[in-house]
Amino acid sequence: MADLEEPEGFAHHPAHALAARWGAWLSGNRRRSDHTRRAYVATAHRLIDFLGRHRGETIAETGLAETRGEEVRAFLSNRRQDGLANASAARELSALRGFFDWLADEGHAPKSVLDGLKSPKRGRRVPRPVSPDDARALAAESGDAASQPWIAARNMAVLLLLYGAGLRIAEALSLTGGALPLGEVLAVTGKRSKTRMVPLITPVRDAIEDYVRLCPYPLERGQPLFRGARGGPLSADIVRRFMRAARIALGLPDSATPHALRHSFATHLLARGADLRALQELLGHASLSSTQIYTAVDAAHLLDVYRNAHPRA
């Protein structure tokens, strides 16, 4: 992606230079993470390259101001032909909205460039676990839409914790500052006050530590780890609200809820050969029968694959 973030000779291409300036603004003014900045700026460079090929000319600053909605639609369509999923296409459009908003504020484009463009939607279907790509997109989108850097980091940390560790939303929000400093496992208190140990994979641990570093409130032992905007305990309703907004922005179905991330954690582990007994322990289920529902979910996925792939199906 580095070649897209700063294409060779980009300083001699005014539009690419603007995209690079936008990237610096994202880091300095909006305090976006390096990952988000690189992804967003890469999208801007991709659009500029596409416009150049589409128009048969090098795109100048004024050329960006002349961008039409149908050109952006053509760009997204081209990206879809490269195998981009709906959620990722929606993220590309979200990045471009931010880019053109910045261009308008800087006087390089009118506010109306992307008016009328809607995020790609998915057709109605039987509720399924959230895919790994969609889970990551939901976490990233919930952060990008936040008003403050520490809230962005908090939103991402919570959703990655639900998906990456399989926690119930109440379990995640019951964590306290006593969980710090983080190690390779996390002690989680579940139903019936039963404590279990859950492994913390690196992306989840990094996301929580990023939130801890930015949080303006003291995260003392015995105090809630995840805080609301005013410093009180973060509520489940707020989590559902920002995930709902991310779901809508990405065009994901209504079934993509915080609890669906836990279901996805279980289903994806099982699909990769996890033992049912081990999965039972990770999820904190009192009985194996509760865990066995995921075998049916995975069987449904396998049946879909069979029906779509088998020539006689």
C-alpha positions, 0 to 999 in steps of 0.5 A: 500500500505504500506505493499508493500512499505516495506514488513515485513522483507524486509531488509533480502531480498536483492531485496526488500532492493534495492527497498526501496533504490530506493524509498529513491533515488526517494525522495531525488534525484528526489524529487518525491512526497510521492504518486508517490514514494509509488506507484512506490516502491509498483510496484517494490515490486510486481514485486519482489514478482512475480519473487519469485513465478515464479522462486520458490526462493528468489530474490537476487540482481543478480536475478534482473539483470537476469530479462527477458522481458518475465517475466515482460510481465507475471507480467503485464499479471498477473496484468491485470487479477487482473483487472488492466486497460491499463493506469494503466498497462502502469504506472506500466511499466513506474515505472519498467523502472525507477527502472531498469534504477536506478539498471543499474546506480547502477551496479545491472542490465544491461541497456537492461533488459526492451528493446523491451517492449512496453506500452499496447495499446487500440483498436480504438474506438469512442472517449469517455470522459476520465475515472476518473482513466485515468484522474488521470493517465494522470496528474501523468504521465505528472508530472513523465516525467518532467525534474524538480520537479516544472515543474512536479508539474505544469503539474499535477496542470494544468491537474487536474484543467482542469479535476477537475474544468472543465476549458477551457485550456485558462481559466486555463492559464489566471489565475494570482497570484491574485488567491492566496491564494486559497480558496474553490472556484476560480474566472475564467474569461471565454468567453466574459470576463464573470467571474464565481465561480468554486469550488476547490476540495481538490486534485486540490487545493493541486496540485496547492499549491504544484506547487506554493510552488516549482515554482522558479518564483515570482507569483505576482498579475497580473502575470501569475500563470502558468509559462513556463520553462524560467519564461514566461507565460505557453503556450497552446501548451506546455500543449498539448505537455506534455499531448500528451506525457503522452497519448502516454506513457499510450496508450490512444487514440488521443481523450484524449486531454486537452479539453477532460478533460473538457468534462469528468468533465461535463459528469461525473458530469451529470452521477452522477445526476448534474442539467443541469442548475448548470452544465451550470454555472460551465462550463460557457456556455452562453446557456443551449443548449451548455450544453445539448450535454453532455446528448447525451454523457451520453446517449451513455455511457448508451447505451454501458452499456446496449449493453454489459450487457443485455442478449438480446442486 
